[in-house]
Amino acid sequence: MKELERMRWRSRRGLLELDIVLGRFIETCYQGLDPTERKAFEEMLDMPDNPLWDMIAGRLEATQADQQALLEKIRAA
């Protein structure tokens, strides 16, 4: 579960909204992701907080198709 702990740590953000949404996603969905989805999630975590939040909130389009599918899972968590 070292990877899960690492993702929990990486998901801690400066915006409270992101902390809540990403934390809930990590706890409920992360372990069920396939390797492609996990890679897309890690790439999203490399983004600055505001653009990432805008993508999750639907104000900014995902740049990749796999990110769009992942965003839908994050929103549903």
Beta strands, then each sheet from edge to edge (+ up, - down):
end
